[in-house]
């Protein structure tokens, strides 16, 4: 902002000096506007072309004064523009290096490929869920939004193996392939799976026929936004109250009620404890909807006698603050 203000002031001063010099030559020497403007320009630019006409004593005195102001301003303008371009380039280089250094330090983060309509909403939800993310986007039009949100990003092609390595794919916890083309998403999934065999990969499919291809490429899960949107609209008509509850529970910005899945660690004090002995409902006012076992089996509405074991994932509903307390207990 400070440089922009100086730039505007410089332009205004330059215009005033040129107009002042032209008017001065017109009044003192009686020249036409074009001749006066020509003389003004060659004087402040110090190019040394031939004068328009002979100067009388008053004209020479005016030129002496004008040179001090005009040439000085011209040289300052050249120096300012050079500094502006050099500093701008340096800021760009330093800013890019700062981003790259921050990305190198990340572990267990998520790499989001594509920051379009789907990717941008996804990133906001992941940030609200306190997840670290790195966006890989090729379109420069999204840079303003990424910088405004404070999101780490790489301006590069997500289908390039080197780009995914720079995004920390080998240290990442998961990857989201949300590019606009299914073919590109397949290529990203193949590359990411090769670089990190244990990576959780969520892929976007625009058409049903792409789902098997994305699964075969190595996706952990494939989501079709169009199908999900259509099903959500149908549920909103058939079961409006259930839909309202699910939207409320899954809303990442809602503080009244939230749904969260929390893994159970080995050192949790509730590991090996039955639900009725855990006092989760009594002390934290949370509802346990389901418990997912390490082998993938899902127990909905578990009995009070169900045992919480390490490796389980507890799915609970309640206030965000209470869910955070439960997370500290189950996964300290």
Secondary structure, 3 states (H helix, E strand, C coil): CHHHHHHHHHHHHHHHHHHHHHHHHHHHHCCCHHHHHHHHHHHHHCCCCCCCCCCCHHHHHHHHHHHHHHHHHHHHHHHHHHHHHHHHHHHHHHHHHHHHHHHHCCCCCEEEECCCHHHHHHHHHHHHCCCCEEEEECCHHHHHHHHHHCCEEEECCCCCHHHHHHCCCCCCCEEEECCCCHHHHHHHHHHHHHHCCCCEEEEECCCCHHHHHHHHHCCCEEECHHHHHHHHHHHHHHCHHHHHHHHHHHCCCCCCCEEEEEECCCCCCCCCEEHHHHCHHHHHCCEEEEEECCCCCEEECCCCCCEECCCCEEEEEECHHHHHHHHHHHCC
